[in-house]
Amino acid sequence: MLTPTAKANIEHMAEWDQVTVGGYVVGENIRFEVNRTDKIFTVKMFDRLVLLNEDSFLTAAEVIKYIDRS
Protein backbone atom coordinates (compact mmCIF):
# COMPACT_ATOMS: atom_id res chain seq x y z
CA MET A 1 0.00 0.00 0.00
CA LEU A 2 1.42 3.34 -1.03
CA THR A 3 1.56 6.23 1.40
CA PRO A 4 -0.06 9.52 0.39
CA THR A 5 3.43 11.03 0.03
CA ALA A 6 4.59 8.23 -2.30
CA LYS A 7 1.45 8.66 -4.44
CA ALA A 8 2.04 12.41 -4.67
CA ASN A 9 5.69 11.86 -5.61
CA ILE A 10 4.66 9.57 -8.48
CA GLU A 11 1.83 11.84 -9.64
CA HIS A 12 4.14 14.88 -9.79
CA MET A 13 7.14 13.26 -11.48
CA ALA A 14 8.73 15.40 -14.16
CA GLU A 15 10.22 13.90 -17.30
CA TRP A 16 13.41 11.91 -16.60
CA ASP A 17 12.71 11.71 -12.83
CA GLN A 18 13.14 8.59 -10.68
CA VAL A 19 11.25 7.70 -7.48
CA THR A 20 11.99 4.77 -5.17
CA VAL A 21 9.16 3.35 -3.03
CA GLY A 22 9.55 0.83 -0.21
CA GLY A 23 12.67 -1.16 0.45
CA TYR A 24 14.96 -2.00 3.31
CA VAL A 25 15.13 1.54 4.70
CA VAL A 26 11.42 1.48 5.54
CA GLY A 27 11.45 -2.13 6.75
CA GLU A 28 10.16 -3.78 3.57
CA ASN A 29 11.81 -6.40 1.37
CA ILE A 30 10.02 -5.25 -1.80
CA ARG A 31 11.20 -2.05 -3.48
CA PHE A 32 9.80 -0.29 -6.54
CA GLU A 33 11.86 2.00 -8.76
CA VAL A 34 9.74 4.25 -10.98
CA ASN A 35 11.44 6.00 -13.89
CA ARG A 36 9.69 8.47 -16.16
CA THR A 37 10.83 9.31 -19.65
CA ASP A 38 9.19 11.78 -21.98
CA LYS A 39 6.52 9.20 -22.93
CA ILE A 40 6.30 6.32 -20.44
CA PHE A 41 6.75 5.26 -16.84
CA THR A 42 8.91 2.18 -16.21
CA VAL A 43 8.43 0.31 -12.93
CA LYS A 44 10.99 -2.18 -11.66
CA MET A 45 10.10 -4.40 -8.71
CA PHE A 46 12.95 -5.73 -6.58
CA ASP A 47 13.09 -8.18 -3.67
CA ARG A 48 16.18 -6.94 -1.86
CA LEU A 49 18.64 -6.72 -4.80
CA VAL A 50 16.93 -9.20 -7.14
CA LEU A 51 14.93 -7.75 -10.04
CA LEU A 52 11.57 -9.56 -10.05
CA ASN A 53 9.63 -7.69 -12.71
CA GLU A 54 9.74 -4.71 -15.06
CA ASP A 55 6.64 -3.11 -16.61
CA SER A 56 5.85 0.05 -18.54
CA PHE A 57 2.80 2.30 -18.20
CA LEU A 58 1.51 5.44 -19.88
CA THR A 59 0.09 7.27 -16.83
CA ALA A 60 0.93 7.84 -13.18
CA ALA A 61 -2.51 6.48 -12.23
CA GLU A 62 -1.64 3.13 -13.85
CA VAL A 63 1.67 3.04 -11.95
CA ILE A 64 -0.05 3.70 -8.61
CA LYS A 65 -2.68 1.03 -9.31
CA TYR A 66 0.04 -1.51 -10.22
CA ILE A 67 2.09 -0.84 -7.08
CA ASP A 68 -1.01 -0.97 -4.86
CA ARG A 69 -1.95 -4.36 -6.35
CA SER A 70 1.53 -5.81 -5.83
Summary of the structure (lengths in Angstrom):
residues: 70
radius of gyration: 11.1
end to end distance: 8.4
largest distance: 32.2
contacts: 176
relative contact order: 0.21
helix: 30%
strand: 39%
